[in-house]
Amino acid sequence: VFGMTRALAGDFKVAILCLALSGLCDMFDGKIARTKKNRTEDEKKFGIQIDSLCDVVCFGAFPALICYLLGVRGPVGLAIIILYCINSVVRLAFFNVMEAKNALVSEDGEKFYRGLPITSMAIVLPLVFMIQFFVPDFVFRICLHLALLVVGILFVVNFKLKKPKNVTMGAIVAVVAMAVIAILVRHYMRYMSMM
């Protein structure tokens, strides 16, 4: 919510940082919850539901708002934003149903996703945001349109994606962290040049 207020104020660098932090926190919430061995079944179900409700705000509505404010507008842009938001809700509802049935575990015990996880936007958007430093504004807006469209479609495409191991997750965190640091350094350098 703080990130949304920063985006509305035009402070997109902090908004992108908030999105990346949301993704980082989402990586650990399930791991932390599973350390609590004395949870009741209701508490486990509550955790699944509240996680998805937070995800739809952080990785559904929040990126859509950022992209709208950055120029994903007009009939095509609004259609893409609507598709992205609808598919994010459908994806989370489907995940909850599959998780409740324990249907996201293969016969050999490997966990996987059906479709692209909604949290992937916490990786994609910071990387796309970096592009704006190297391309004209209209190219950047096209990249935003394409990112929302492709990721939104992949939310509901029926394919298996193996859950990444800790090493892979560490690499992803490092890449996103470098993108966020580059954005903040660029902002700081621009600020210092104005003084």
Summary of the structure (lengths in Angstrom):
residues: 195
radius of gyration: 17.7
end to end distance: 31.1
largest distance: 61.3
contacts: 566
relative contact order: 0.14
helix: 77%
strand: 4%
